[in-house]
């Protein structure tokens, strides 16, 4: 069972994620999509590299959330191939 203090800390952490990290990720993806329009299709390797970097950062964030959570979380199918 989660104490009210633990629940409050968890809610605060998720609120911070929603307010800061998710908008940043959305902006990064939008920028990558816009950049891909200007690059010939056979030269878009940098997009794959940037997406791999983003996936690694999301994986790190996921681990941090799981570690700080008072509940045991099942990793599920969202894991990247690098995990």
HELIX and SHEET records of a PDB file:
HELIX    1   1 UNK A    4  UNK A   16  1                                  13    
HELIX    2   2 UNK A   17  UNK A   21  3                                   5    
HELIX    3   3 UNK A   22  UNK A   37  1                                  16    
HELIX    4   4 UNK A   41  UNK A   43  5                                   3    
HELIX    5   5 UNK A   45  UNK A   68  1                                  24    
END                                                                             
